[in-house]
Amino acid sequence: IAGINLKNKIFRSATHEGCGDSEGRPLPELTDIFTRLAAGGVGAIITGYVGIQKNGRTIKNMRMFDDDEFIDAYRKINLKVGEFDVPVIAQLVHGGGQTSRYVTGEQPAAPTAKMYPLFSSKARELSDIEIEEIIDNFVKAIKRAQKSGFSGAQLHAGHGYLLQAFLSPDLNRRNDRWGGSTEKRFRILAEI
C-alpha cells in the first residue's frame, strides 16, 4: 500500500491506547503494546489518534505530535517494532468541536459555530487564518512522523472530529472556499 510492504493483510486498526503523559509524550507502555502486536503477527499497526495541535486535543492523556521534541520518543518505538518488520502508521487528528475547554483551555473550534453534544459545548467558527494554520500543523506532524520512522500517516477524518466535520454538510455550513459544495468541503483534506 503506497510503497509499504506488508507480510500479511492483518491490520491493527487505530485504537486509542491511553498511553500519553500530561504533555502528550508516549509512555513506555505504548512500546510494549506495539511490540506484542508485532510479535503476534500483525501485518501493520495504525496508532491510536495523535494530536497535531494543542487546541485539538480531545482528552488529557492524548498523545501529541505538535513539537519536534516528540520525534525521538516515537523513533525509539519504531526502531523496536521495526525489529519485527512491521510497519507502523501514525494516525493524526484535530478534535475540532469535540474538544472541551477543560482539556484545551479554550473554546472548541469547528468549521461552523455549532453545539457538539458529546462535550455539551458550543464550538466557535474557525477563521480562514486558523484553517491555514491547522493545515500547516497537519503537514508538520506528517513530517515529524516521517523523521520518527513511521511508515505512513493516516488522517483521522471520522467520528465528528475536525476533518470529518469539514466533510459533513450538517457540520460545515460555510459558504466560502471551505464549504458549500463537496469539493469545497473536501478542500482542507486536499490541501493537507
N, C-alpha and C positions, 0 to 999 in steps of 0.2 A: 504494500500500500504506500503510494507516494515515495517509493525508494526504500521503504523499511522492510527488511527481510524478517519473515515470521516463520518459526519452526512448526506452528500449527495455527488453527483458527480460533483458539480459545482466548478470549479477551477478558481480562478482569476489568469490568466496566467501572467508570468513575463512581466512587462512593466516598462520602466524607469520612475520614478516619479519625477525626478529633485529635490529631497529633501535632498541634501547633502550640507554641508558648504565647504569652501575652503580647509579644511583639510580632508574632507571625512566623517565627523560625520553626522549622521542622524539628520535632523531638526524636530521640533515638528509637522510640517505638516504631516510627514510620519505616526505618530501615529494616527492622525485624519483620514487620508485616509484608513489605515488598520482597524481602529475601525468602520468606516462607512461600509466598505465591510463586516466585520464580523457581525455587527448588521443587515445588509441587507440579510444575509442568505447564504453567500458562504460556501462551504464545506472545502475549503483550500485556502491559499494565497501563491503564489510564488512571492517573492520580485523582483523588478527590479534588474538588474545586480549590483553586488558589487565587487569591485576590490580586488585582492589578493596581489598585489604589485604595487608600485608607477609607474614603467615604463610600466605598463599595463593599466593605466588609459586612458580612451578614451575621456573624457570631464572634464572640470574644476569642475563641481558640482557633479561628480560621487561619490557615497558613497564607502567607503573603509572598508576592514577588515584585514588590514596588520599590525595591532598592537593590543595588549591586551587592550589598552585604550578605544577601541570601545565596549568592552563587556558589560559594564554597560548600555550604551545608548540603545543597542539592547535588553538587558534584560528587560528594562522598557517597551519597545514596546511590547515584547512578553507577559509580565505579563498583560498588558492592553487588548490585543487581546485575551489572554487566558481566560479572563472572559466570553467570548462568546463560549468557547470550539471549537475554530477554529485553526487548525494547520497552522503555518507559516513556509515556506521553503525558505531558503536563496539561491538565485542564485549567483554563484561565477564565476568570469571571469578574464581573462587576454586578453587585446585588441590585443596583438601581433602587426602585421603590420598595423593594423587600429588604430594606435595612432598617435600623432604628437609631434614634438619637442616643439611646442607651449604649449602643455598640460603637457608633462612629463619632458621637459628639456633635452631630449636625443634622439638620432636617434631611430626610431622604430626597433624592433627586431622580427623576424619571423623564421619559420623552415628553409626557404631558402631566400637568398637575392632576393628581387623582388619588383617591383613597385606596390604600392597599390593606385589606382586612387582616392579612397574616400578622402584621405588626400593629394594627389599629392606628395607623398614622397616615397623614396625607403627604404625598410626595409633591415637591415643587417641580416646575418645568425647567429642564436644563437649557442653558443658553447655548448659542452656536459655538462660542469660545470653549465652553466646558465640554461639549461633544468632541471638538477637535482635540482637546487635552486627553479625553478618555481614549480616543483612537490612538494617540501617541503613546499613552501608557500601556495599551494592549501590545503595541509594536515593541516597546521597550521590554515588556515581560517576555515576549516571544524570543527576543534576542538574548535575554538572560537565561531562558530555558535552553537555548542553543549552546551558550557558553558553559552551562552546567552539565551538558552531556545528555540532555533529553533527546529522544529520537524524533520527537514531534511535539506539536501543540494542538490542543483541541479548544475551540472557542465554545464556551458554555452558552448556548442560546435556547435554554429551556426554562421551565418552572417559573415563569414570570420575572426572571432576572432581567437585567437591563437590555441585553441584546435581543432576547425574545420579546420584551416589551416594545422595542422599536419595530419588530416584525408584525405585531398584532394591531389590526385596525381598531380594536377596542381600547388598547392601552396607549396607542400612538394616534392622537387626533391632530397632529401638527399639519400645517398647510405650507410648509417651507421645503427646503431641499431634503429634509429628514423625514418627511411624512406626506401622506396623501395617497399616491399610487404605490403599488407593490414595489416597484423599482426604487422609489424614494425611501420607503420604509426599510428596504434592504441595504441602502447606501452605507450605513455605518459598518456593516459586516464587509461589504465590498472594499471600503476604504482600509479597513484593518488588513 
